[in-house]
Amino acid sequence: MNRDIIEGNWKQLKGKVRQQWGKLTDDDVDVIAGKRTELAGRIQERYGVTKDEAERRVKEWEDTLPH
């Protein structure tokens, strides 16, 4: 999914992000605001994974979203 689409549809995607990554807080989701790099960074922080692993998880999640 295109990064612009994620940012543009962030209000609709917030719930899906919280379902996928339950350790992210409402504040995390608000700070992310549709920015892919912020999402990966928060996943890295909350789940204690490497940057590459966080990026991989975001990519897999993006692939499940409708285009």
C-alpha angles and dihedrals in degrees: 000000000000116000091231090056091053091051092044093050097038095122090057094042097050092086092049090051091052090048092050097042109028093175090068112098127220087255090054091052091049092050092048090056093178096309110139095207091051090050092051091046093052091047089051091052099043098040099036095233131140122266090252092051092049090049090049091052092050091049092051090049092048090053090059093055121095113258 
